[in-house]
Amino acid sequence: METPWDWITVIIFAGLVTRFLHQSSKPEAGDDSMWHYLVPCIGCAVTNWLGNEGWELAAVGALAATLGFIAYFLGPVGRGRKH
């Protein structure tokens, strides 16, 4: 945990793990698929690698794509979620 990219991606990953555990403990089955968690986890790894290798602009783009994916597939924004 030496760079800001390490901290940013670990915080996002911890949030994904927390959300997954919260959703999996509900008695009713949600519409989240395991793929909806795997893709942003890989996005965090790619973002961290790009940032640590000095590709800051690419890392920012990967981070934005990862956060967009999370907002659309796991958040209240996309997929016609009913509140």
PDB file of N, CA, C and O in Angstrom, chain B, residues numbered from 101:
ATOM      1  N   MET B 101       0.836  -1.165   0.000  1.00  0.00           N
ATOM      2  CA  MET B 101       0.000   0.000   0.000  1.00  0.00           C
ATOM      3  C   MET B 101       0.889   1.239   0.000  1.00  0.00           C
ATOM      4  O   MET B 101       1.011   1.951   0.996  1.00  0.00           O
ATOM      5  N   GLU B 102       1.502   1.464  -1.153  1.00  0.00           N
ATOM      6  CA  GLU B 102       2.460   2.558  -1.264  1.00  0.00           C
ATOM      7  C   GLU B 102       1.987   3.718  -2.124  1.00  0.00           C
ATOM      8  O   GLU B 102       2.473   4.838  -1.968  1.00  0.00           O
ATOM      9  N   THR B 103       1.058   3.472  -3.017  1.00  0.00           N
ATOM     10  CA  THR B 103       0.630   4.529  -3.929  1.00  0.00           C
ATOM     11  C   THR B 103      -0.848   4.849  -3.703  1.00  0.00           C
ATOM     12  O   THR B 103      -1.574   4.057  -3.102  1.00  0.00           O
ATOM     13  N   PRO B 104      -1.285   5.999  -4.179  1.00  0.00           N
ATOM     14  CA  PRO B 104      -2.724   6.314  -4.090  1.00  0.00           C
ATOM     15  C   PRO B 104      -3.587   5.300  -4.841  1.00  0.00           C
ATOM     16  O   PRO B 104      -4.726   5.039  -4.453  1.00  0.00           O
ATOM     17  N   TRP B 105      -3.045   4.734  -5.911  1.00  0.00           N
ATOM     18  CA  TRP B 105      -3.804   3.741  -6.679  1.00  0.00           C
ATOM     19  C   TRP B 105      -4.072   2.500  -5.843  1.00  0.00           C
ATOM     20  O   TRP B 105      -5.138   1.895  -5.958  1.00  0.00           O
ATOM     21  N   ASP B 106      -3.125   2.116  -5.007  1.00  0.00           N
ATOM     22  CA  ASP B 106      -3.349   0.981  -4.110  1.00  0.00           C
ATOM     23  C   ASP B 106      -4.525   1.261  -3.187  1.00  0.00           C
ATOM     24  O   ASP B 106      -5.411   0.421  -3.032  1.00  0.00           O
ATOM     25  N   TRP B 107      -4.534   2.434  -2.579  1.00  0.00           N
ATOM     26  CA  TRP B 107      -5.590   2.791  -1.638  1.00  0.00           C
ATOM     27  C   TRP B 107      -6.947   2.903  -2.320  1.00  0.00           C
ATOM     28  O   TRP B 107      -7.945   2.391  -1.813  1.00  0.00           O
ATOM     29  N   ILE B 108      -6.985   3.569  -3.462  1.00  0.00           N
ATOM     30  CA  ILE B 108      -8.257   3.768  -4.171  1.00  0.00           C
ATOM     31  C   ILE B 108      -8.873   2.433  -4.565  1.00  0.00           C
ATOM     32  O   ILE B 108     -10.057   2.194  -4.329  1.00  0.00           O
ATOM     33  N   THR B 109      -8.067   1.565  -5.164  1.00  0.00           N
ATOM     34  CA  THR B 109      -8.618   0.296  -5.657  1.00  0.00           C
ATOM     35  C   THR B 109      -8.969  -0.654  -4.515  1.00  0.00           C
ATOM     36  O   THR B 109      -9.938  -1.404  -4.626  1.00  0.00           O
ATOM     37  N   VAL B 110      -8.217  -0.642  -3.433  1.00  0.00           N
ATOM     38  CA  VAL B 110      -8.547  -1.497  -2.290  1.00  0.00           C
ATOM     39  C   VAL B 110      -9.842  -1.028  -1.631  1.00  0.00           C
ATOM     40  O   VAL B 110     -10.644  -1.854  -1.197  1.00  0.00           O
ATOM     41  N   ILE B 111     -10.055   0.272  -1.549  1.00  0.00           N
ATOM     42  CA  ILE B 111     -11.304   0.793  -0.974  1.00  0.00           C
ATOM     43  C   ILE B 111     -12.499   0.386  -1.837  1.00  0.00           C
ATOM     44  O   ILE B 111     -13.536  -0.021  -1.313  1.00  0.00           O
ATOM     45  N   ILE B 112     -12.352   0.496  -3.151  1.00  0.00           N
ATOM     46  CA  ILE B 112     -13.439   0.083  -4.048  1.00  0.00           C
ATOM     47  C   ILE B 112     -13.688  -1.419  -3.925  1.00  0.00           C
ATOM     48  O   ILE B 112     -14.836  -1.859  -3.861  1.00  0.00           O
ATOM     49  N   PHE B 113     -12.615  -2.201  -3.891  1.00  0.00           N
ATOM     50  CA  PHE B 113     -12.743  -3.648  -3.756  1.00  0.00           C
ATOM     51  C   PHE B 113     -13.429  -4.004  -2.439  1.00  0.00           C
ATOM     52  O   PHE B 113     -14.292  -4.882  -2.414  1.00  0.00           O
ATOM     53  N   ALA B 114     -13.060  -3.337  -1.344  1.00  0.00           N
ATOM     54  CA  ALA B 114     -13.700  -3.599  -0.049  1.00  0.00           C
ATOM     55  C   ALA B 114     -15.189  -3.274  -0.110  1.00  0.00           C
ATOM     56  O   ALA B 114     -16.007  -3.981   0.480  1.00  0.00           O
ATOM     57  N   GLY B 115     -15.538  -2.211  -0.818  1.00  0.00           N
ATOM     58  CA  GLY B 115     -16.953  -1.883  -0.991  1.00  0.00           C
ATOM     59  C   GLY B 115     -17.698  -2.952  -1.779  1.00  0.00           C
ATOM     60  O   GLY B 115     -18.845  -3.273  -1.466  1.00  0.00           O
ATOM     61  N   LEU B 116     -17.052  -3.500  -2.793  1.00  0.00           N
ATOM     62  CA  LEU B 116     -17.671  -4.579  -3.569  1.00  0.00           C
ATOM     63  C   LEU B 116     -17.882  -5.828  -2.720  1.00  0.00           C
ATOM     64  O   LEU B 116     -18.931  -6.468  -2.790  1.00  0.00           O
ATOM     65  N   VAL B 117     -16.885  -6.164  -1.926  1.00  0.00           N
ATOM     66  CA  VAL B 117     -17.000  -7.339  -1.054  1.00  0.00           C
ATOM     67  C   VAL B 117     -18.123  -7.133  -0.037  1.00  0.00           C
ATOM     68  O   VAL B 117     -18.915  -8.040   0.214  1.00  0.00           O
ATOM     69  N   THR B 118     -18.183  -5.942   0.540  1.00  0.00           N
ATOM     70  CA  THR B 118     -19.234  -5.645   1.514  1.00  0.00           C
ATOM     71  C   THR B 118     -20.610  -5.736   0.875  1.00  0.00           C
ATOM     72  O   THR B 118     -21.535  -6.298   1.461  1.00  0.00           O
ATOM     73  N   ARG B 119     -20.746  -5.186  -0.323  1.00  0.00           N
ATOM     74  CA  ARG B 119     -22.043  -5.240  -1.000  1.00  0.00           C
ATOM     75  C   ARG B 119     -22.414  -6.677  -1.350  1.00  0.00           C
ATOM     76  O   ARG B 119     -23.570  -7.074  -1.206  1.00  0.00           O
ATOM     77  N   PHE B 120     -21.438  -7.456  -1.810  1.00  0.00           N
ATOM     78  CA  PHE B 120     -21.705  -8.847  -2.144  1.00  0.00           C
ATOM     79  C   PHE B 120     -22.179  -9.615  -0.912  1.00  0.00           C
ATOM     80  O   PHE B 120     -23.158 -10.359  -0.984  1.00  0.00           O
ATOM     81  N   LEU B 121     -21.498  -9.441   0.210  1.00  0.00           N
ATOM     82  CA  LEU B 121     -21.902 -10.142   1.430  1.00  0.00           C
ATOM     83  C   LEU B 121     -23.278  -9.679   1.904  1.00  0.00           C
ATOM     84  O   LEU B 121     -24.077 -10.487   2.378  1.00  0.00           O
ATOM     85  N   HIS B 122     -23.551  -8.404   1.779  1.00  0.00           N
ATOM     86  CA  HIS B 122     -24.859  -7.886   2.180  1.00  0.00           C
ATOM     87  C   HIS B 122     -25.961  -8.463   1.301  1.00  0.00           C
ATOM     88  O   HIS B 122     -26.999  -8.891   1.806  1.00  0.00           O
ATOM     89  N   GLN B 123     -25.744  -8.477   0.000  1.00  0.00           N
ATOM     90  CA  GLN B 123     -26.746  -8.997  -0.927  1.00  0.00           C
ATOM     91  C   GLN B 123     -26.943 -10.502  -0.757  1.00  0.00           C
ATOM     92  O   GLN B 123     -28.062 -10.999  -0.881  1.00  0.00           O
ATOM     93  N   SER B 124     -25.867 -11.225  -0.474  1.00  0.00           N
ATOM     94  CA  SER B 124     -25.985 -12.680  -0.368  1.00  0.00           C
ATOM     95  C   SER B 124     -26.650 -13.108   0.935  1.00  0.00           C
ATOM     96  O   SER B 124     -27.088 -14.253   1.044  1.00  0.00           O
ATOM     97  N   SER B 125     -26.738 -12.228   1.918  1.00  0.00           N
ATOM     98  CA  SER B 125     -27.377 -12.588   3.183  1.00  0.00           C
ATOM     99  C   SER B 125     -28.878 -12.333   3.169  1.00  0.00           C
ATOM    100  O   SER B 125     -29.575 -12.700   4.115  1.00  0.00           O
ATOM    101  N   LYS B 126     -29.382 -11.706   2.106  1.00  0.00           N
ATOM    102  CA  LYS B 126     -30.815 -11.444   2.020  1.00  0.00           C
ATOM    103  C   LYS B 126     -31.565 -12.732   1.697  1.00  0.00           C
ATOM    104  O   LYS B 126     -31.087 -13.554   0.914  1.00  0.00           O
ATOM    105  N   PRO B 127     -32.735 -12.906   2.297  1.00  0.00           N
ATOM    106  CA  PRO B 127     -33.480 -14.145   2.029  1.00  0.00           C
ATOM    107  C   PRO B 127     -34.017 -14.225   0.596  1.00  0.00           C
ATOM    108  O   PRO B 127     -34.086 -15.313   0.026  1.00  0.00           O
ATOM    109  N   GLU B 128     -34.397 -13.089   0.013  1.00  0.00           N
ATOM    110  CA  GLU B 128     -34.897 -13.117  -1.362  1.00  0.00           C
ATOM    111  C   GLU B 128     -33.711 -13.060  -2.326  1.00  0.00           C
ATOM    112  O   GLU B 128     -32.702 -12.404  -2.064  1.00  0.00           O
ATOM    113  N   ALA B 129     -33.858 -13.744  -3.412  1.00  0.00           N
ATOM    114  CA  ALA B 129     -32.773 -13.783  -4.401  1.00  0.00           C
ATOM    115  C   ALA B 129     -32.738 -12.479  -5.171  1.00  0.00           C
ATOM    116  O   ALA B 129     -33.755 -12.040  -5.709  1.00  0.00           O
ATOM    117  N   GLY B 130     -31.570 -11.862  -5.224  1.00  0.00           N
ATOM    118  CA  GLY B 130     -31.403 -10.635  -5.989  1.00  0.00           C
ATOM    119  C   GLY B 130     -31.148 -10.944  -7.447  1.00  0.00           C
ATOM    120  O   GLY B 130     -31.026 -12.107  -7.831  1.00  0.00           O
ATOM    121  N   ASP B 131     -31.067  -9.909  -8.255  1.00  0.00           N
ATOM    122  CA  ASP B 131     -30.805 -10.114  -9.671  1.00  0.00           C
ATOM    123  C   ASP B 131     -29.339  -9.882 -10.013  1.00  0.00           C
ATOM    124  O   ASP B 131     -28.983  -9.769 -11.186  1.00  0.00           O
ATOM    125  N   ASP B 132     -28.491  -9.810  -8.996  1.00  0.00           N
ATOM    126  CA  ASP B 132     -27.057  -9.659  -9.230  1.00  0.00           C
ATOM    127  C   ASP B 132     -26.443 -11.004  -9.582  1.00  0.00           C
ATOM    128  O   ASP B 132     -26.727 -12.021  -8.949  1.00  0.00           O
ATOM    129  N   SER B 133     -25.608 -10.989 -10.591  1.00  0.00           N
ATOM    130  CA  SER B 133     -24.885 -12.182 -10.997  1.00  0.00           C
ATOM    131  C   SER B 133     -23.446 -12.088 -10.487  1.00  0.00           C
ATOM    132  O   SER B 133     -22.951 -10.996 -10.208  1.00  0.00           O
ATOM    133  N   MET B 134     -22.798 -13.209 -10.370  1.00  0.00           N
ATOM    134  CA  MET B 134     -21.405 -13.213  -9.945  1.00  0.00           C
ATOM    135  C   MET B 134     -20.541 -12.419 -10.926  1.00  0.00           C
ATOM    136  O   MET B 134     -19.537 -11.825 -10.534  1.00  0.00           O
ATOM    137  N   TRP B 135     -20.930 -12.410 -12.191  1.00  0.00           N
ATOM    138  CA  TRP B 135     -20.182 -11.642 -13.202  1.00  0.00           C
ATOM    139  C   TRP B 135     -20.230 -10.149 -12.917  1.00  0.00           C
ATOM    140  O   TRP B 135     -19.308  -9.412 -13.266  1.00  0.00           O
ATOM    141  N   HIS B 136     -21.303  -9.711 -12.286  1.00  0.00           N
ATOM    142  CA  HIS B 136     -21.424  -8.290 -11.966  1.00  0.00           C
ATOM    143  C   HIS B 136     -20.416  -7.857 -10.913  1.00  0.00           C
ATOM    144  O   HIS B 136     -20.185  -6.661 -10.739  1.00  0.00           O
ATOM    145  N   TYR B 137     -19.822  -8.795 -10.217  1.00  0.00           N
ATOM    146  CA  TYR B 137     -18.783  -8.480  -9.240  1.00  0.00           C
ATOM    147  C   TYR B 137     -17.386  -8.777  -9.790  1.00  0.00           C
ATOM    148  O   TYR B 137     -16.423  -8.096  -9.438  1.00  0.00           O
ATOM    149  N   LEU B 138     -17.277  -9.772 -10.636  1.00  0.00           N
ATOM    150  CA  LEU B 138     -15.973 -10.151 -11.191  1.00  0.00           C
ATOM    151  C   LEU B 138     -15.409  -9.056 -12.090  1.00  0.00           C
ATOM    152  O   LEU B 138     -14.219  -8.749 -12.015  1.00  0.00           O
ATOM    153  N   VAL B 139     -16.234  -8.476 -12.924  1.00  0.00           N
ATOM    154  CA  VAL B 139     -15.767  -7.456 -13.870  1.00  0.00           C
ATOM    155  C   VAL B 139     -15.171  -6.241 -13.149  1.00  0.00           C
ATOM    156  O   VAL B 139     -14.071  -5.820 -13.505  1.00  0.00           O
ATOM    157  N   PRO B 140     -15.855  -5.657 -12.143  1.00  0.00           N
ATOM    158  CA  PRO B 140     -15.217  -4.513 -11.475  1.00  0.00           C
ATOM    159  C   PRO B 140     -14.001  -4.897 -10.639  1.00  0.00           C
ATOM    160  O   PRO B 140     -13.112  -4.069 -10.442  1.00  0.00           O
ATOM    161  N   CYS B 141     -13.939  -6.119 -10.149  1.00  0.00           N
ATOM    162  CA  CYS B 141     -12.736  -6.560  -9.430  1.00  0.00           C
ATOM    163  C   CYS B 141     -11.541  -6.606 -10.376  1.00  0.00           C
ATOM    164  O   CYS B 141     -10.439  -6.196 -10.011  1.00  0.00           O
ATOM    165  N   ILE B 142     -11.758  -7.101 -11.580  1.00  0.00           N
ATOM    166  CA  ILE B 142     -10.696  -7.091 -12.586  1.00  0.00           C
ATOM    167  C   ILE B 142     -10.373  -5.650 -12.977  1.00  0.00           C
ATOM    168  O   ILE B 142      -9.210  -5.310 -13.195  1.00  0.00           O
ATOM    169  N   GLY B 143     -11.396  -4.808 -13.064  1.00  0.00           N
ATOM    170  CA  GLY B 143     -11.175  -3.395 -13.359  1.00  0.00           C
ATOM    171  C   GLY B 143     -10.314  -2.721 -12.302  1.00  0.00           C
ATOM    172  O   GLY B 143      -9.470  -1.888 -12.632  1.00  0.00           O
ATOM    173  N   CYS B 144     -10.517  -3.070 -11.034  1.00  0.00           N
ATOM    174  CA  CYS B 144      -9.678  -2.525  -9.957  1.00  0.00           C
ATOM    175  C   CYS B 144      -8.232  -2.985 -10.115  1.00  0.00           C
ATOM    176  O   CYS B 144      -7.306  -2.196  -9.927  1.00  0.00           O
ATOM    177  N   ALA B 145      -8.033  -4.252 -10.458  1.00  0.00           N
ATOM    178  CA  ALA B 145      -6.682  -4.766 -10.642  1.00  0.00           C
ATOM    179  C   ALA B 145      -5.980  -4.071 -11.805  1.00  0.00           C
ATOM    180  O   ALA B 145      -4.810  -3.703 -11.698  1.00  0.00           O
ATOM    181  N   VAL B 146      -6.688  -3.894 -12.905  1.00  0.00           N
ATOM    182  CA  VAL B 146      -6.110  -3.226 -14.076  1.00  0.00           C
ATOM    183  C   VAL B 146      -5.812  -1.764 -13.765  1.00  0.00           C
ATOM    184  O   VAL B 146      -4.756  -1.252 -14.138  1.00  0.00           O
ATOM    185  N   THR B 147      -6.736  -1.092 -13.085  1.00  0.00           N
ATOM    186  CA  THR B 147      -6.525   0.302 -12.697  1.00  0.00           C
ATOM    187  C   THR B 147      -5.294   0.434 -11.816  1.00  0.00           C
ATOM    188  O   THR B 147      -4.465   1.318 -12.032  1.00  0.00           O
ATOM    189  N   ASN B 148      -5.171  -0.431 -10.834  1.00  0.00           N
ATOM    190  CA  ASN B 148      -4.024  -0.394  -9.931  1.00  0.00           C
ATOM    191  C   ASN B 148      -2.724  -0.633 -10.690  1.00  0.00           C
ATOM    192  O   ASN B 148      -1.738   0.069 -10.466  1.00  0.00           O
ATOM    193  N   TRP B 149      -2.717  -1.602 -11.569  1.00  0.00           N
ATOM    194  CA  TRP B 149      -1.505  -1.906 -12.324  1.00  0.00           C
ATOM    195  C   TRP B 149      -1.115  -0.728 -13.216  1.00  0.00           C
ATOM    196  O   TRP B 149       0.050  -0.332 -13.251  1.00  0.00           O
ATOM    197  N   LEU B 150      -2.086  -0.172 -13.934  1.00  0.00           N
ATOM    198  CA  LEU B 150      -1.795   0.966 -14.809  1.00  0.00           C
ATOM    199  C   LEU B 150      -1.269   2.157 -14.005  1.00  0.00           C
ATOM    200  O   LEU B 150      -0.299   2.800 -14.407  1.00  0.00           O
ATOM    201  N   GLY B 151      -1.905   2.446 -12.880  1.00  0.00           N
ATOM    202  CA  GLY B 151      -1.455   3.560 -12.054  1.00  0.00           C
ATOM    203  C   GLY B 151      -0.066   3.355 -11.491  1.00  0.00           C
ATOM    204  O   GLY B 151       0.735   4.289 -11.458  1.00  0.00           O
ATOM    205  N   ASN B 152       0.228   2.158 -11.051  1.00  0.00           N
ATOM    206  CA  ASN B 152       1.542   1.870 -10.487  1.00  0.00           C
ATOM    207  C   ASN B 152       2.643   1.844 -11.541  1.00  0.00           C
ATOM    208  O   ASN B 152       3.814   2.055 -11.223  1.00  0.00           O
ATOM    209  N   GLU B 153       2.279   1.591 -12.775  1.00  0.00           N
ATOM    210  CA  GLU B 153       3.267   1.566 -13.858  1.00  0.00           C
ATOM    211  C   GLU B 153       3.479   2.946 -14.480  1.00  0.00           C
ATOM    212  O   GLU B 153       4.266   3.087 -15.416  1.00  0.00           O
ATOM    213  N   GLY B 154       2.789   3.959 -13.971  1.00  0.00           N
ATOM    214  CA  GLY B 154       2.979   5.311 -14.470  1.00  0.00           C
ATOM    215  C   GLY B 154       2.028   5.737 -15.574  1.00  0.00           C
ATOM    216  O   GLY B 154       2.201   6.809 -16.155  1.00  0.00           O
ATOM    217  N   TRP B 155       1.057   4.943 -15.868  1.00  0.00           N
ATOM    218  CA  TRP B 155       0.072   5.258 -16.904  1.00  0.00           C
ATOM    219  C   TRP B 155      -1.150   5.911 -16.251  1.00  0.00           C
ATOM    220  O   TRP B 155      -2.241   5.342 -16.260  1.00  0.00           O
ATOM    221  N   GLU B 156      -0.962   7.105 -15.685  1.00  0.00           N
ATOM    222  CA  GLU B 156      -2.009   7.743 -14.898  1.00  0.00           C
ATOM    223  C   GLU B 156      -3.280   8.019 -15.693  1.00  0.00           C
ATOM    224  O   GLU B 156      -4.381   7.775 -15.200  1.00  0.00           O
ATOM    225  N   LEU B 157      -3.143   8.521 -16.911  1.00  0.00           N
ATOM    226  CA  LEU B 157      -4.323   8.829 -17.710  1.00  0.00           C
ATOM    227  C   LEU B 157      -5.124   7.562 -18.029  1.00  0.00           C
ATOM    228  O   LEU B 157      -6.353   7.559 -17.955  1.00  0.00           O
ATOM    229  N   ALA B 158      -4.422   6.502 -18.380  1.00  0.00           N
ATOM    230  CA  ALA B 158      -5.101   5.225 -18.641  1.00  0.00           C
ATOM    231  C   ALA B 158      -5.734   4.688 -17.365  1.00  0.00           C
ATOM    232  O   ALA B 158      -6.815   4.101 -17.408  1.00  0.00           O
ATOM    233  N   ALA B 159      -5.067   4.884 -16.232  1.00  0.00           N
ATOM    234  CA  ALA B 159      -5.612   4.421 -14.957  1.00  0.00           C
ATOM    235  C   ALA B 159      -6.878   5.187 -14.603  1.00  0.00           C
ATOM    236  O   ALA B 159      -7.837   4.602 -14.098  1.00  0.00           O
ATOM    237  N   VAL B 160      -6.889   6.485 -14.862  1.00  0.00           N
ATOM    238  CA  VAL B 160      -8.091   7.285 -14.604  1.00  0.00           C
ATOM    239  C   VAL B 160      -9.234   6.805 -15.502  1.00  0.00           C
ATOM    240  O   VAL B 160     -10.376   6.715 -15.052  1.00  0.00           O
ATOM    241  N   GLY B 161      -8.937   6.500 -16.753  1.00  0.00           N
ATOM    242  CA  GLY B 161      -9.960   5.979 -17.657  1.00  0.00           C
ATOM    243  C   GLY B 161     -10.493   4.629 -17.204  1.00  0.00           C
ATOM    244  O   GLY B 161     -11.700   4.389 -17.239  1.00  0.00           O
ATOM    245  N   ALA B 162      -9.595   3.747 -16.780  1.00  0.00           N
ATOM    246  CA  ALA B 162     -10.021   2.434 -16.285  1.00  0.00           C
ATOM    247  C   ALA B 162     -10.832   2.575 -15.009  1.00  0.00           C
ATOM    248  O   ALA B 162     -11.804   1.849 -14.800  1.00  0.00           O
ATOM    249  N   LEU B 163     -10.431   3.510 -14.156  1.00  0.00           N
ATOM    250  CA  LEU B 163     -11.176   3.747 -12.918  1.00  0.00           C
ATOM    251  C   LEU B 163     -12.578   4.273 -13.226  1.00  0.00           C
ATOM    252  O   LEU B 163     -13.553   3.840 -12.613  1.00  0.00           O
ATOM    253  N   ALA B 164     -12.678   5.197 -14.168  1.00  0.00           N
ATOM    254  CA  ALA B 164     -13.984   5.735 -14.556  1.00  0.00           C
ATOM    255  C   ALA B 164     -14.867   4.636 -15.144  1.00  0.00           C
ATOM    256  O   ALA B 164     -16.059   4.567 -14.843  1.00  0.00           O
ATOM    257  N   ALA B 165     -14.287   3.780 -15.978  1.00  0.00           N
ATOM    258  CA  ALA B 165     -15.057   2.673 -16.560  1.00  0.00           C
ATOM    259  C   ALA B 165     -15.516   1.700 -15.475  1.00  0.00           C
ATOM    260  O   ALA B 165     -16.645   1.210 -15.513  1.00  0.00           O
ATOM    261  N   THR B 166     -14.652   1.425 -14.524  1.00  0.00           N
ATOM    262  CA  THR B 166     -14.996   0.511 -13.433  1.00  0.00           C
ATOM    263  C   THR B 166     -16.119   1.091 -12.584  1.00  0.00           C
ATOM    264  O   THR B 166     -17.080   0.392 -12.261  1.00  0.00           O
ATOM    265  N   LEU B 167     -16.002   2.363 -12.225  1.00  0.00           N
ATOM    266  CA  LEU B 167     -17.049   2.997 -11.424  1.00  0.00           C
ATOM    267  C   LEU B 167     -18.359   3.098 -12.196  1.00  0.00           C
ATOM    268  O   LEU B 167     -19.436   2.952 -11.618  1.00  0.00           O
ATOM    269  N   GLY B 168     -18.270   3.349 -13.505  1.00  0.00           N
ATOM    270  CA  GLY B 168     -19.472   3.373 -14.329  1.00  0.00           C
ATOM    271  C   GLY B 168     -20.156   2.019 -14.379  1.00  0.00           C
ATOM    272  O   GLY B 168     -21.382   1.933 -14.308  1.00  0.00           O
ATOM    273  N   PHE B 169     -19.364   0.961 -14.501  1.00  0.00           N
ATOM    274  CA  PHE B 169     -19.912  -0.393 -14.504  1.00  0.00           C
ATOM    275  C   PHE B 169     -20.608  -0.691 -13.180  1.00  0.00           C
ATOM    276  O   PHE B 169     -21.705  -1.249 -13.152  1.00  0.00           O
ATOM    277  N   ILE B 170     -19.951  -0.311 -12.084  1.00  0.00           N
ATOM    278  CA  ILE B 170     -20.535  -0.543 -10.758  1.00  0.00           C
ATOM    279  C   ILE B 170     -21.852   0.225 -10.623  1.00  0.00           C
ATOM    280  O   ILE B 170     -22.846  -0.319 -10.142  1.00  0.00           O
ATOM    281  N   ALA B 171     -21.854   1.483 -11.048  1.00  0.00           N
ATOM    282  CA  ALA B 171     -23.069   2.296 -10.935  1.00  0.00           C
ATOM    283  C   ALA B 171     -24.199   1.717 -11.775  1.00  0.00           C
ATOM    284  O   ALA B 171     -25.353   1.720 -11.346  1.00  0.00           O
ATOM    285  N   TYR B 172     -23.880   1.220 -12.964  1.00  0.00           N
ATOM    286  CA  TYR B 172     -24.935   0.725 -13.846  1.00  0.00           C
ATOM    287  C   TYR B 172     -25.447  -0.650 -13.417  1.00  0.00           C
ATOM    288  O   TYR B 172     -26.656  -0.858 -13.321  1.00  0.00           O
ATOM    289  N   PHE B 173     -24.540  -1.581 -13.161  1.00  0.00           N
ATOM    290  CA  PHE B 173     -24.957  -2.957 -12.900  1.00  0.00           C
ATOM    291  C   PHE B 173     -25.216  -3.267 -11.433  1.00  0.00           C
ATOM    292  O   PHE B 173     -25.986  -4.179 -11.129  1.00  0.00           O
ATOM    293  N   LEU B 174     -24.598  -2.538 -10.522  1.00  0.00           N
ATOM    294  CA  LEU B 174     -24.781  -2.837  -9.101  1.00  0.00           C
ATOM    295  C   LEU B 174     -25.468  -1.718  -8.336  1.00  0.00           C
ATOM    296  O   LEU B 174     -25.979  -1.937  -7.237  1.00  0.00           O
ATOM    297  N   GLY B 175     -25.484  -0.539  -8.902  1.00  0.00           N
ATOM    298  CA  GLY B 175     -26.073   0.596  -8.213  1.00  0.00           C
ATOM    299  C   GLY B 175     -27.524   0.815  -8.580  1.00  0.00           C
ATOM    300  O   GLY B 175     -28.105   0.054  -9.354  1.00  0.00           O
ATOM    301  N   PRO B 176     -28.102   1.858  -8.020  1.00  0.00           N
ATOM    302  CA  PRO B 176     -29.506   2.148  -8.288  1.00  0.00           C
ATOM    303  C   PRO B 176     -29.746   2.850  -9.617  1.00  0.00           C
ATOM    304  O   PRO B 176     -30.890   3.159  -9.949  1.00  0.00           O
ATOM    305  N   VAL B 177     -28.687   3.108 -10.384  1.00  0.00           N
ATOM    306  CA  VAL B 177     -28.821   3.902 -11.597  1.00  0.00           C
ATOM    307  C   VAL B 177     -29.385   3.085 -12.753  1.00  0.00           C
ATOM    308  O   VAL B 177     -30.317   3.531 -13.422  1.00  0.00           O
ATOM    309  N   GLY B 178     -28.850   1.926 -12.993  1.00  0.00           N
ATOM    310  CA  GLY B 178     -29.171   1.195 -14.206  1.00  0.00           C
ATOM    311  C   GLY B 178     -30.079   0.001 -14.031  1.00  0.00           C
ATOM    312  O   GLY B 178     -30.552  -0.299 -12.935  1.00  0.00           O
ATOM    313  N   ARG B 179     -30.307  -0.667 -15.137  1.00  0.00           N
ATOM    314  CA  ARG B 179     -31.063  -1.904 -15.248  1.00  0.00           C
ATOM    315  C   ARG B 179     -32.490  -1.793 -14.743  1.00  0.00           C
ATOM    316  O   ARG B 179     -33.088  -2.795 -14.351  1.00  0.00           O
ATOM    317  N   GLY B 180     -33.039  -0.594 -14.747  1.00  0.00           N
ATOM    318  CA  GLY B 180     -34.452  -0.446 -14.391  1.00  0.00           C
ATOM    319  C   GLY B 180     -34.783  -0.905 -12.980  1.00  0.00           C
ATOM    320  O   GLY B 180     -35.831  -1.516 -12.768  1.00  0.00           O
ATOM    321  N   ARG B 181     -33.945  -0.636 -12.039  1.00  0.00           N
ATOM    322  CA  ARG B 181     -34.190  -1.053 -10.653  1.00  0.00           C
ATOM    323  C   ARG B 181     -35.405  -0.345 -10.088  1.00  0.00           C
ATOM    324  O   ARG B 181     -35.651   0.829 -10.364  1.00  0.00           O
ATOM    325  N   LYS B 182     -36.143  -1.072  -9.304  1.00  0.00           N
ATOM    326  CA  LYS B 182     -37.313  -0.504  -8.635  1.00  0.00           C
ATOM    327  C   LYS B 182     -36.925  -0.220  -7.195  1.00  0.00           C
ATOM    328  O   LYS B 182     -36.354  -1.070  -6.511  1.00  0.00           O
ATOM    329  N   HIS B 183     -37.243   0.988  -6.744  1.00  0.00           N
ATOM    330  CA  HIS B 183     -36.854   1.375  -5.383  1.00  0.00           C
ATOM    331  C   HIS B 183     -37.944   1.090  -4.419  1.00  0.00           C
ATOM    332  O   HIS B 183     -37.796   1.351  -3.225  1.00  0.00           O
TER     333      HIS B 183
END
